């Protein structure tokens, strides 16, 4: 039996879990419950509007975050708004952020495609009396009040490296197919991979890093080109949830399973066929729906002056390792999860 979501407590999400049509705003307006079981003492979610602008709407990863946010809205009683661009475009994302500012939402979360260009808009939102925060991807040089982080930078970068080099036998040449060239989280993970590979795997080398945007087909083509230009390549990393299946598809298409090994940051269901075929050795990720739920919960705390450091009310097992660092303003979901052919089928996103 598949686990619909680790964070599912007493309430099950029904029609709200349906995928939102790209370009439309998803609303959850169920505020019938006056209690806020996920909030700290004294926090009230009734009447709050919490908006989330992802990098890209319509892909499984951000739709799973939306599902988690919707569940938090149902349980805690706030209104959840969700809208993102249909391509990973910073300008299109900025337009949606401006729309939410004009609507006067209470809390605005953004996963910025370009953190630097997003920073002035977050300042504009704050000046309008809106609580501003980031989730999934940070804008550290902005006025954001909290960053809801999926896992530590070091944990993700090191796990990607260890999983790939284990498959490669501890040595060899590999390349990285990333996504947005300005995405702060992807670039931070890559920096860890570079340093960790150099220090822990002296017989391994990263030979190239390329950027496919959030385009899976482009990632497949780039991975194919990398294998052709580096005949001795034995590893590929897909740095986001569109490039992870993309690089695995390239290895499968080239009939090089067992010769070129891949790992990546892919959602369980998108990676399951490749994990089962051997085109991918592992997928490194986290509870994506849990990240969406935690985002909604954090929004309630911001709007009600709740204590982000008091996570005792997050009693669900999947949220048991949440930590808050007041000095950096980072609310951390927990350590990354390694998905393999054995456990990826237990998730429905």
DODRENZA-174455 format. One line per field, with one value per residue (C-alpha): x, y, z; residue in three letters; residue number from 1. Coordinates in nm, 4 decimals, padded with zeros to 6 digits, always signed. Each point is the difference from the previous one (the first is absolute). Layout:
residues N
east <- [X; ...]
north <- [Y; ...]
up <- [Z; ...]
residu <- [Ala; ...]
num <- [NUM; ...]
***
This chain:
residues 349
east <- [+00.0000; +00.1459; +00.0583; -00.2056; +00.2130; +00.2095; -00.1522; -00.3562; -00.1222; -00.3616; -00.1318; +00.0213; +00.0315; -00.2648; -00.0831; +00.2540; +00.2779; -00.0953; +00.2661; -00.0617; -00.0262; +00.3148; -00.0346; -00.3040; -00.0112; -00.0847; -00.2039; -00.0828; -00.2647; -00.1058; +00.0147; -00.2757; +00.2316; +00.0776; +00.2692; +00.3517; +00.1445; +00.3341; +00.0516; +00.1727; -00.2034; -00.1805; +00.0443; -00.3150; -00.0281; -00.3621; -00.0373; +00.3668; +00.0985; +00.3344; +00.1286; +00.2722; +00.1693; +00.2102; +00.2733; -00.2228; -00.3569; -00.1154; +00.2995; -00.0393; +00.2373; -00.1787; -00.3423; +00.0979; +00.1010; -00.3378; -00.1735; +00.1821; -00.0893; -00.3646; -00.0051; +00.1484; -00.2713; -00.2740; +00.1385; +00.1008; -00.2831; +00.1737; -00.0467; +00.2772; +00.0709; +00.2316; +00.1107; +00.3235; +00.1277; -00.0439; +00.3701; +00.2907; +00.0142; +00.0994; -00.1957; -00.3209; +00.0443; +00.0458; -00.3318; -00.1799; +00.1704; -00.1167; -00.3544; +00.0041; +00.1388; -00.2927; -00.2430; +00.1397; +00.0639; +00.1118; +00.3050; +00.1927; +00.2341; +00.2168; +00.2389; +00.1931; +00.1374; +00.2373; +00.0559; +00.1689; -00.2791; -00.2613; +00.1517; -00.1428; -00.3485; +00.0166; +00.0940; -00.2982; -00.2278; +00.1347; -00.0529; -00.3634; -00.0384; +00.0379; +00.2114; +00.2561; +00.1877; +00.1666; -00.0475; +00.1854; +00.2408; +00.1377; +00.0619; +00.2515; +00.0773; -00.3617; -00.2353; -00.1552; -00.0920; +00.0550; +00.1243; -00.1811; +00.2808; -00.0471; +00.3308; +00.3430; +00.2197; +00.2784; -00.2308; -00.1374; +00.3307; +00.1838; -00.2753; -00.0148; +00.3765; +00.0113; -00.2860; +00.1542; +00.3568; -00.1188; -00.1561; +00.3124; +00.2305; +00.1540; +00.1751; -00.0568; -00.1275; -00.3460; -00.1998; -00.2887; -00.3141; -00.1500; -00.3072; -00.0232; +00.3421; -00.0892; -00.1849; +00.1641; -00.0775; +00.1301; +00.3196; +00.0572; -00.0368; +00.2410; +00.2604; -00.0228; +00.0293; +00.3119; +00.1721; -00.1130; +00.1061; +00.3447; +00.0510; -00.1600; +00.0364; +00.3432; -00.0374; -00.3246; -00.0444; -00.2859; +00.0692; -00.2903; -00.3059; -00.2807; -00.3425; -00.3240; -00.2454; -00.2998; -00.0247; +00.0225; +00.0418; +00.2819; +00.1655; -00.0156; +00.1587; +00.2725; +00.0789; +00.0230; +00.2368; +00.2144; +00.0345; +00.0986; +00.2547; +00.1474; +00.0213; +00.1555; -00.2832; -00.1388; -00.2371; -00.2733; -00.1854; -00.3418; -00.0052; -00.3774; -00.3253; -00.0138; +00.3652; +00.0166; -00.2338; +00.1489; +00.3530; -00.1304; -00.1995; +00.3147; +00.1904; -00.2926; -00.0323; +00.3721; -00.0202; +00.2744; -00.1629; +00.2783; +00.2630; -00.1172; -00.1588; -00.2430; -00.1452; -00.2106; -00.2583; -00.3139; -00.3479; -00.0594; -00.2600; +00.1893; +00.3149; -00.1524; +00.0238; +00.3665; +00.0825; -00.1588; +00.1818; +00.3350; +00.0289; +00.0029; +00.1723; -00.1720; -00.2168; +00.0794; -00.2916; -00.2181; -00.3664; -00.1236; -00.3565; +00.1460; +00.1925; -00.3246; -00.1742; +00.2869; -00.0171; -00.3657; +00.0661; +00.2865; -00.2293; -00.2434; +00.2812; +00.1191; -00.3453; -00.0883; +00.3384; +00.0359; +00.3273; +00.1677; +00.2383; -00.2782; -00.0702; -00.1429; -00.3485; +00.1278; -00.0702; -00.0086; +00.2905; +00.1128; +00.0406; +00.1744; +00.3444; -00.0922; +00.2477; +00.0106; +00.3201; -00.0897; +00.3393; -00.0497; -00.3797; +00.0006; -00.2765; +00.1427; -00.2262; +00.2640; +00.2577; -00.0383; -00.1622; +00.1617; -00.2533; +00.0818; -00.1903; -00.0979; -00.1747; -00.0886; -00.3267; -00.1202; -00.0647; -00.2714; +00.1747]
north <- [+00.0000; +00.3357; +00.2689; +00.2943; +00.2345; -00.0407; +00.3066; -00.1247; +00.0025; -00.0439; +00.1840; -00.1321; +00.2372; -00.0621; +00.2197; +00.2639; -00.2340; +00.0273; +00.1539; +00.3687; +00.1128; +00.1920; +00.3750; -00.0089; +00.0996; -00.2852; +00.0966; -00.1889; +00.1970; -00.2527; +00.2083; -00.1861; -00.1228; +00.2596; -00.2171; -00.0044; -00.3401; +00.0679; +00.3460; +00.0939; +00.1096; +00.3265; -00.0061; +00.0379; -00.0771; +00.1015; +00.2566; -00.0115; -00.0159; -00.1667; +00.0054; -00.2137; +00.0830; -00.2972; +00.0165; -00.1875; -00.1230; -00.3318; -00.2254; -00.2843; +00.1526; +00.3312; -00.1602; -00.2284; +00.3074; +00.1487; -00.3145; +00.0322; +00.3679; -00.0774; -00.2596; +00.2483; +00.2479; -00.2558; -00.0971; +00.3448; +00.2049; +00.2541; +00.0763; -00.1388; +00.1671; -00.1634; +00.1335; -00.0154; +00.0658; -00.2664; +00.0257; +00.0526; +00.3689; +00.2603; +00.2807; -00.2051; -00.1012; +00.3649; +00.0899; -00.2570; +00.1310; +00.3531; -00.1330; -00.1503; +00.3265; +00.1842; -00.2537; +00.0773; -00.3548; -00.0448; -00.2149; -00.0452; -00.2937; -00.0142; -00.2604; +00.2530; -00.0839; +00.2944; +00.0967; +00.3311; +00.1317; -00.1263; +00.1859; +00.3463; -00.1487; -00.1651; +00.3375; +00.1556; -00.2652; +00.0564; +00.3763; -00.0788; -00.1781; -00.3554; -00.2598; -00.1262; -00.3289; -00.2489; -00.3735; -00.2706; +00.2639; +00.2881; +00.3665; +00.0538; +00.3618; +00.1067; +00.1059; -00.3464; -00.0854; -00.3746; -00.2546; -00.3336; -00.2326; -00.3532; -00.1370; +00.1334; +00.1063; -00.2270; -00.2958; +00.0173; +00.0657; -00.2710; -00.2593; +00.0617; -00.0495; -00.3077; -00.1711; +00.0621; -00.0908; -00.3174; -00.1058; +00.1100; -00.1990; +00.3071; +00.1362; +00.1349; +00.3042; +00.1432; +00.3010; +00.1982; +00.1007; +00.2793; +00.2120; +00.3727; +00.1604; +00.2560; -00.2353; +00.0500; -00.3468; -00.1866; +00.2036; -00.0521; -00.3783; +00.0000; +00.1879; -00.2707; -00.2734; +00.1613; +00.0377; -00.3372; -00.1860; +00.1607; -00.0791; -00.3431; -00.1506; +00.0968; -00.2452; +00.1613; +00.3167; +00.2269; +00.0738; +00.2305; +00.1798; +00.0958; +00.1613; -00.1259; +00.2352; -00.1975; -00.1885; -00.3800; -00.0503; +00.2535; -00.1827; -00.3250; +00.1644; +00.1632; -00.3289; -00.1697; +00.2704; -00.0390; -00.3753; +00.0619; +00.2715; -00.1955; -00.3656; -00.0974; +00.1548; -00.2434; +00.2183; +00.2628; +00.2027; +00.1518; +00.2972; +00.0570; -00.1881; +00.0499; -00.0763; -00.3104; -00.2066; +00.1770; -00.1305; -00.3490; +00.0024; +00.0912; -00.2966; -00.2292; +00.1300; -00.0481; -00.3576; +00.0766; -00.1264; -00.1426; +00.2117; +00.3515; +00.0382; +00.2737; +00.1495; +00.3093; +00.1987; -00.1584; -00.0636; -00.3665; -00.0792; +00.1751; -00.1947; -00.3399; -00.1402; +00.1027; -00.1348; -00.3312; -00.0150; +00.0960; +00.3212; +00.1826; -00.1243; +00.2289; +00.3058; +00.2426; +00.2065; +00.0629; -00.0130; +00.2582; +00.0070; +00.0412; +00.3031; +00.1518; -00.0688; +00.1539; +00.3062; +00.0528; -00.0548; +00.2516; +00.2533; -00.0286; +00.0602; +00.3087; +00.1544; -00.0668; +00.0731; -00.3669; -00.1592; -00.1693; -00.1662; -00.1806; -00.2877; -00.2269; +00.0254; -00.1584; -00.3459; -00.1936; -00.2400; +00.1519; +00.3402; -00.1321; +00.1271; +00.3604; +00.2505; +00.3788; +00.2052; +00.3465; +00.1443; -00.0807; -00.0033; -00.3515; -00.2480; -00.3389; -00.2909; -00.2629; -00.2275; -00.1083; -00.3290; -00.2514; -00.1549; -00.3325; -00.2649; -00.1457; +00.3012; +00.2464; -00.1789; +00.0794; +00.3623; +00.1323; +00.3116]
up <- [+00.0000; -00.0960; +00.2592; -00.1264; +00.2088; +00.3118; +00.1527; -00.0221; +00.3564; +00.0932; -00.3025; -00.3546; -00.2934; -00.2658; -00.2960; +00.1054; -00.1024; -00.3664; -00.2202; -00.0607; -00.3588; -00.1014; +00.0203; +00.2315; +00.3646; +00.2343; +00.3052; +00.3122; +00.1834; +00.2622; +00.3169; +00.1761; +00.2735; +00.2634; +00.1518; -00.1358; +00.1016; -00.1690; +00.1462; +00.3212; +00.3005; -00.0652; -00.3780; -00.2063; -00.3711; -00.0462; -00.2790; -00.1058; -00.3667; -00.0703; -00.3589; -00.1535; -00.3325; -00.1201; -00.2627; -00.2406; +00.0175; -00.1403; +00.0758; +00.2535; +00.2548; +00.0519; -00.0356; +00.2905; +00.2015; -00.0850; +00.1264; +00.3319; +00.0242; -00.0702; +00.2749; +00.2463; -00.1019; +00.0634; +00.3385; +00.1239; -00.1527; -00.2237; -00.3710; -00.2229; -00.3357; -00.2524; -00.3361; -00.1968; -00.3514; -00.2665; -00.0869; +00.2384; -00.0809; +00.2593; -00.1667; -00.0189; +00.3620; +00.0981; -00.1646; +00.2152; +00.3135; -00.0879; -00.0388; +00.3482; +00.1405; -00.1598; +00.1473; +00.3448; +00.1173; +00.3598; -00.0711; -00.3243; -00.0621; -00.3119; -00.1416; -00.2107; -00.3427; +00.0400; +00.3654; -00.0834; -00.2205; +00.2464; +00.2968; -00.0874; -00.0436; +00.3400; +00.1453; -00.1795; +00.1468; +00.3486; -00.0377; -00.0823; +00.3323; -00.1319; +00.1777; -00.2518; -00.0027; -00.2296; -00.0294; -00.1972; -00.1364; +00.2030; -00.0703; +00.2807; -00.0917; +00.0334; +00.2781; +00.0245; +00.3582; -00.0249; -00.2530; +00.0154; -00.1075; -00.1219; +00.1323; +00.0808; -00.2904; +00.1226; +00.0481; -00.3528; -00.1744; +00.1890; -00.0442; -00.3748; -00.0193; +00.2220; -00.1842; -00.3414; +00.0954; +00.1697; -00.3308; -00.1910; +00.2262; +00.1611; -00.3055; -00.3502; -00.1824; +00.0392; -00.1116; +00.1453; -00.1880; +00.2075; -00.0633; +00.0640; -00.0222; +00.2692; +00.2392; +00.3392; +00.1355; -00.3059; -00.0098; +00.3723; -00.0389; -00.2933; +00.2047; +00.2656; -00.2628; -00.1440; +00.3364; +00.1334; -00.3132; +00.0141; +00.3691; +00.0299; -00.3473; -00.1381; -00.2891; -00.1162; -00.2037; -00.1050; -00.3660; -00.0887; +00.1362; -00.2380; +00.0457; -00.1515; +00.1666; +00.1280; -00.3295; +00.0250; -00.3751; -00.0032; +00.2901; -00.1959; -00.3031; +00.2082; +00.1757; -00.3394; -00.1225; +00.3124; -00.0542; -00.3608; +00.0815; +00.2941; -00.1118; +00.3344; +00.2031; +00.2573; +00.2007; -00.0343; +00.2610; -00.0659; +00.2366; +00.0062; -00.0413; -00.3765; -00.0778; +00.2238; -00.2230; -00.3018; +00.0548; +00.0815; -00.3239; -00.1946; +00.1434; -00.0741; -00.3569; -00.0582; +00.1292; +00.2514; +00.3196; +00.2161; -00.1790; +00.0870; +00.3430; +00.0956; +00.3157; +00.0445; +00.1861; -00.1410; +00.1333; +00.0884; -00.2674; -00.2804; +00.0904; +00.0745; -00.3575; -00.0232; +00.3443; -00.0968; -00.3357; +00.1521; -00.2027; +00.3336; +00.3129; +00.2501; +00.0325; +00.2800; +00.1189; +00.3065; +00.0937; -00.2525; +00.1303; +00.3484; -00.1252; -00.1299; +00.3300; +00.1960; -00.2250; +00.0868; +00.3706; -00.0069; -00.1663; +00.2900; +00.2475; -00.1870; -00.0249; +00.3643; +00.1608; +00.0841; +00.1028; -00.2961; +00.2395; +00.1841; -00.2380; +00.2711; -00.1543; -00.3232; +00.1333; -00.3279; -00.0406; -00.3304; +00.1688; +00.3110; -00.0995; -00.0807; +00.1434; +00.0066; -00.0023; +00.1242; -00.0976; -00.3688; -00.0112; -00.1477; +00.0823; -00.0983; -00.0944; +00.0772; -00.1641; -00.3635; -00.0958; -00.2362; -00.2373; -00.1635; -00.1937; +00.3368; +00.1527; -00.2784; -00.0710; +00.3510; -00.0995; -00.2284; -00.1361]
residu <- [Unk; Unk; Unk; Unk; Unk; Unk; Unk; Unk; Unk; Unk; Unk; Unk; Unk; Unk; Unk; Unk; Unk; Unk; Unk; Unk; Unk; Unk; Unk; Unk; Unk; Unk; Unk; Unk; Unk; Unk; Unk; Unk; Unk; Unk; Unk; Unk; Unk; Unk; Unk; Unk; Unk; Unk; Unk; Unk; Unk; Unk; Unk; Unk; Unk; Unk; Unk; Unk; Unk; Unk; Unk; Unk; Unk; Unk; Unk; Unk; Unk; Unk; Unk; Unk; Unk; Unk; Unk; Unk; Unk; Unk; Unk; Unk; Unk; Unk; Unk; Unk; Unk; Unk; Unk; Unk; Unk; Unk; Unk; Unk; Unk; Unk; Unk; Unk; Unk; Unk; Unk; Unk; Unk; Unk; Unk; Unk; Unk; Unk; Unk; Unk; Unk; Unk; Unk; Unk; Unk; Unk; Unk; Unk; Unk; Unk; Unk; Unk; Unk; Unk; Unk; Unk; Unk; Unk; Unk; Unk; Unk; Unk; Unk; Unk; Unk; Unk; Unk; Unk; Unk; Unk; Unk; Unk; Unk; Unk; Unk; Unk; Unk; Unk; Unk; Unk; Unk; Unk; Unk; Unk; Unk; Unk; Unk; Unk; Unk; Unk; Unk; Unk; Unk; Unk; Unk; Unk; Unk; Unk; Unk; Unk; Unk; Unk; Unk; Unk; Unk; Unk; Unk; Unk; Unk; Unk; Unk; Unk; Unk; Unk; Unk; Unk; Unk; Unk; Unk; Unk; Unk; Unk; Unk; Unk; Unk; Unk; Unk; Unk; Unk; Unk; Unk; Unk; Unk; Unk; Unk; Unk; Unk; Unk; Unk; Unk; Unk; Unk; Unk; Unk; Unk; Unk; Unk; Unk; Unk; Unk; Unk; Unk; Unk; Unk; Unk; Unk; Unk; Unk; Unk; Unk; Unk; Unk; Unk; Unk; Unk; Unk; Unk; Unk; Unk; Unk; Unk; Unk; Unk; Unk; Unk; Unk; Unk; Unk; Unk; Unk; Unk; Unk; Unk; Unk; Unk; Unk; Unk; Unk; Unk; Unk; Unk; Unk; Unk; Unk; Unk; Unk; Unk; Unk; Unk; Unk; Unk; Unk; Unk; Unk; Unk; Unk; Unk; Unk; Unk; Unk; Unk; Unk; Unk; Unk; Unk; Unk; Unk; Unk; Unk; Unk; Unk; Unk; Unk; Unk; Unk; Unk; Unk; Unk; Unk; Unk; Unk; Unk; Unk; Unk; Unk; Unk; Unk; Unk; Unk; Unk; Unk; Unk; Unk; Unk; Unk; Unk; Unk; Unk; Unk; Unk; Unk; Unk; Unk; Unk; Unk; Unk; Unk; Unk; Unk; Unk; Unk; Unk; Unk; Unk; Unk; Unk; Unk; Unk; Unk; Unk; Unk; Unk; Unk; Unk; Unk; Unk; Unk; Unk; Unk; Unk; Unk; Unk; Unk; Unk; Unk; Unk; Unk; Unk; Unk]
num <- [1; 2; 3; 4; 5; 6; 7; 8; 9; 10; 11; 12; 13; 14; 15; 16; 17; 18; 19; 20; 21; 22; 23; 24; 25; 26; 27; 28; 29; 30; 31; 32; 33; 34; 35; 36; 37; 38; 39; 40; 41; 42; 43; 44; 45; 46; 47; 48; 49; 50; 51; 52; 53; 54; 55; 56; 57; 58; 59; 60; 61; 62; 63; 64; 65; 66; 67; 68; 69; 70; 71; 72; 73; 74; 75; 76; 77; 78; 79; 80; 81; 82; 83; 84; 85; 86; 87; 88; 89; 90; 91; 92; 93; 94; 95; 96; 97; 98; 99; 100; 101; 102; 103; 104; 105; 106; 107; 108; 109; 110; 111; 112; 113; 114; 115; 116; 117; 118; 119; 120; 121; 122; 123; 124; 125; 126; 127; 128; 129; 130; 131; 132; 133; 134; 135; 136; 137; 138; 139; 140; 141; 142; 143; 144; 145; 146; 147; 148; 149; 150; 151; 152; 153; 154; 155; 156; 157; 158; 159; 160; 161; 162; 163; 164; 165; 166; 167; 168; 169; 170; 171; 172; 173; 174; 175; 176; 177; 178; 179; 180; 181; 182; 183; 184; 185; 186; 187; 188; 189; 190; 191; 192; 193; 194; 195; 196; 197; 198; 199; 200; 201; 202; 203; 204; 205; 206; 207; 208; 209; 210; 211; 212; 213; 214; 215; 216; 217; 218; 219; 220; 221; 222; 223; 224; 225; 226; 227; 228; 229; 230; 231; 232; 233; 234; 235; 236; 237; 238; 239; 240; 241; 242; 243; 244; 245; 246; 247; 248; 249; 250; 251; 252; 253; 254; 255; 256; 257; 258; 259; 260; 261; 262; 263; 264; 265; 266; 267; 268; 269; 270; 271; 272; 273; 274; 275; 276; 277; 278; 279; 280; 281; 282; 283; 284; 285; 286; 287; 288; 289; 290; 291; 292; 293; 294; 295; 296; 297; 298; 299; 300; 301; 302; 303; 304; 305; 306; 307; 308; 309; 310; 311; 312; 313; 314; 315; 316; 317; 318; 319; 320; 321; 322; 323; 324; 325; 326; 327; 328; 329; 330; 331; 332; 333; 334; 335; 336; 337; 338; 339; 340; 341; 342; 343; 344; 345; 346; 347; 348; 349]
***
